[in-house]
């Protein structure tokens, strides 16, 4: 069972919703998973991605004991049933999705259709978008790359380089 959340919902409310969902109909769903609105609960790949990249089991998984025996095959063991609650929502801003922007993907789809190629059935995410951790200078660099001015951005990046940084050093708030 899935519960979808908008950005910025406090973690306390996410946990209240997961517990509420688990108790609403305790005879169904041994797993209740909270996902962010960018995750389509009907897309197993997206759900598994969210579980893999947005869940820290020590903080984001809770086993609720004493659930109703409910329907379907029973678990082996002590006879007590439980429900696993999982918060697989986005906790902090992520880097952008590594795909071209929507405008480029839509143009590619138009070209695809003009060529009479088989119909496309894209699934989310089918284009790149920012999830909050994107610096405006990267938009400038991307625009330069599209029009063939990539060398200009390379020179600018070379001037801005600094020593002593690891590859995962955040960009936001970095001193120039």
ZAMITI-800097 format. One record per residue (C-alpha): residue number from 1; residue in one letter; x, y, z. Coordinates in steps of 0.1 Angstrom, whole numbers, always signed. Layout:
ZAMITI-800097
(NUM; 'a'; (X; Y; Z))
...
***
This chain:
ZAMITI-800097
(1; 'x'; (+0; +0; +0))
(2; 'x'; (+14; +34; -9))
(3; 'x'; (+8; +69; +4))
(4; 'x'; (+21; +98; -17))
(5; 'x'; (+33; +131; -2))
(6; 'x'; (+39; +166; -15))
(7; 'x'; (+72; +183; -10))
(8; 'x'; (+78; +198; +25))
(9; 'x'; (+54; +176; +45))
(10; 'x'; (+70; +173; +80))
(11; 'x'; (+83; +139; +89))
(12; 'x'; (+60; +137; +118))
(13; 'x'; (+30; +140; +95))
(14; 'x'; (+45; +113; +72))
(15; 'x'; (+47; +89; +101))
(16; 'x'; (+12; +98; +113))
(17; 'x'; (-1; +90; +78))
(18; 'x'; (+18; +57; +75))
(19; 'x'; (+5; +46; +109))
(20; 'x'; (-31; +58; +100))
(21; 'x'; (-30; +39; +67))
(22; 'x'; (-18; +8; +85))
(23; 'x'; (-46; +9; +110))
(24; 'x'; (-73; +20; +86))
(25; 'x'; (-77; -14; +71))
(26; 'x'; (-54; -36; +92))
(27; 'x'; (-64; -68; +74))
(28; 'x'; (-47; -57; +41))
(29; 'x'; (-11; -46; +34))
(30; 'x'; (+18; -58; +54))
(31; 'x'; (+38; -30; +39))
(32; 'x'; (+29; +6; +39))
(33; 'x'; (+53; +28; +19))
(34; 'x'; (+54; +66; +18))
(35; 'x'; (+67; +81; -15))
(36; 'x'; (+71; +116; -27))
(37; 'x'; (+49; +130; -55))
(38; 'x'; (+76; +125; -81))
(39; 'x'; (+73; +87; -76))
(40; 'x'; (+45; +69; -95))
(41; 'x'; (+33; +42; -71))
(42; 'x'; (+21; +21; -101))
(43; 'x'; (+57; +21; -115))
(44; 'x'; (+76; -6; -97))
(45; 'x'; (+110; +7; -110))
(46; 'x'; (+103; +41; -95))
(47; 'x'; (+92; +26; -62))
(48; 'x'; (+123; +4; -60))
(49; 'x'; (+145; +34; -69))
(50; 'x'; (+129; +54; -41))
(51; 'x'; (+134; +25; -17))
(52; 'x'; (+171; +22; -27))
(53; 'x'; (+180; +59; -27))
(54; 'x'; (+157; +75; -2))
(55; 'x'; (+155; +51; +27))
(56; 'x'; (+179; +47; +55))
(57; 'x'; (+165; +16; +73))
(58; 'x'; (+176; +26; +108))
(59; 'x'; (+156; +58; +105))
(60; 'x'; (+130; +52; +79))
(61; 'x'; (+116; +17; +86))
(62; 'x'; (+93; +8; +115))
(63; 'x'; (+77; -25; +123))
(64; 'x'; (+43; -21; +138))
(65; 'x'; (+35; -52; +158))
(66; 'x'; (+1; -69; +166))
(67; 'x'; (-16; -63; +133))
(68; 'x'; (-49; -80; +124))
(69; 'x'; (-46; -116; +111))
(70; 'x'; (-65; -105; +80))
(71; 'x'; (-68; -123; +47))
(72; 'x'; (-43; -144; +27))
(73; 'x'; (-15; -167; +36))
(74; 'x'; (-1; -162; +71))
(75; 'x'; (+35; -157; +80))
(76; 'x'; (+52; -185; +98))
(77; 'x'; (+65; -181; +133))
(78; 'x'; (+50; -170; +165))
(79; 'x'; (+15; -163; +151))
(80; 'x'; (+18; -126; +157))
(81; 'x'; (+15; -104; +126))
(82; 'x'; (+31; -70; +119))
(83; 'x'; (+32; -43; +94))
(84; 'x'; (+63; -27; +80))
(85; 'x'; (+61; +11; +76))
(86; 'x'; (+86; +27; +52))
(87; 'x'; (+93; +64; +47))
(88; 'x'; (+107; +64; +11))
(89; 'x'; (+101; +101; +7))
(90; 'x'; (+126; +127; -4))
(91; 'x'; (+143; +140; +28))
(92; 'x'; (+166; +166; +13))
(93; 'x'; (+170; +183; -21))
(94; 'x'; (+186; +159; -47))
(95; 'x'; (+206; +167; -77))
(96; 'x'; (+186; +171; -109))
(97; 'x'; (+174; +140; -128))
(98; 'x'; (+201; +132; -153))
(99; 'x'; (+180; +136; -184))
(100; 'x'; (+176; +164; -209))
(101; 'x'; (+151; +191; -200))
(102; 'x'; (+114; +186; -210))
(103; 'x'; (+116; +210; -239))
(104; 'x'; (+144; +188; -256))
(105; 'x'; (+126; +156; -248))
(106; 'x'; (+93; +169; -263))
(107; 'x'; (+112; +180; -294))
(108; 'x'; (+128; +146; -297))
(109; 'x'; (+93; +129; -294))
(110; 'x'; (+80; +152; -322))
(111; 'x'; (+109; +141; -344))
(112; 'x'; (+104; +105; -335))
(113; 'x'; (+67; +107; -345))
(114; 'x'; (+75; +126; -377))
(115; 'x'; (+98; +97; -387))
(116; 'x'; (+70; +73; -382))
(117; 'x'; (+88; +53; -356))
(118; 'x'; (+69; +30; -332))
(119; 'x'; (+48; +48; -306))
(120; 'x'; (+66; +58; -274))
(121; 'x'; (+53; +51; -239))
(122; 'x'; (+75; +72; -216))
(123; 'x'; (+73; +67; -179))
(124; 'x'; (+82; +92; -152))
(125; 'x'; (+107; +106; -152))
(126; 'x'; (+110; +110; -189))
(127; 'x'; (+127; +143; -188))
(128; 'x'; (+152; +160; -164))
(129; 'x'; (+140; +184; -137))
(130; 'x'; (+156; +199; -107))
(131; 'x'; (+149; +184; -73))
(132; 'x'; (+162; +214; -55))
(133; 'x'; (+200; +212; -56))
(134; 'x'; (+208; +230; -88))
(135; 'x'; (+230; +261; -93))
(136; 'x'; (+219; +287; -118))
(137; 'x'; (+253; +287; -134))
(138; 'x'; (+247; +251; -146))
(139; 'x'; (+217; +263; -166))
(140; 'x'; (+240; +288; -183))
(141; 'x'; (+265; +260; -190))
(142; 'x'; (+238; +237; -204))
(143; 'x'; (+225; +265; -227))
(144; 'x'; (+260; +271; -239))
(145; 'x'; (+265; +234; -247))
(146; 'x'; (+233; +233; -267))
(147; 'x'; (+244; +261; -290))
(148; 'x'; (+280; +247; -293))
(149; 'x'; (+297; +271; -269))
(150; 'x'; (+309; +243; -246))
(151; 'x'; (+345; +254; -247))
(152; 'x'; (+335; +287; -231))
(153; 'x'; (+320; +269; -201))
(154; 'x'; (+351; +247; -199))
(155; 'x'; (+373; +278; -196))
(156; 'x'; (+351; +293; -170))
(157; 'x'; (+350; +261; -150))
(158; 'x'; (+388; +259; -152))
(159; 'x'; (+391; +294; -136))
(160; 'x'; (+367; +285; -108))
(161; 'x'; (+384; +253; -97))
(162; 'x'; (+397; +250; -62))
(163; 'x'; (+419; +225; -45))
(164; 'x'; (+410; +202; -16))
(165; 'x'; (+374; +194; -27))
(166; 'x'; (+360; +160; -28))
(167; 'x'; (+336; +151; -57))
(168; 'x'; (+305; +153; -35))
(169; 'x'; (+312; +188; -21))
(170; 'x'; (+279; +208; -22))
(171; 'x'; (+278; +237; -46))
(172; 'x'; (+252; +258; -28))
(173; 'x'; (+267; +285; -7))
(174; 'x'; (+302; +277; -19))
(175; 'x'; (+327; +305; -18))
(176; 'x'; (+339; +317; -51))
***
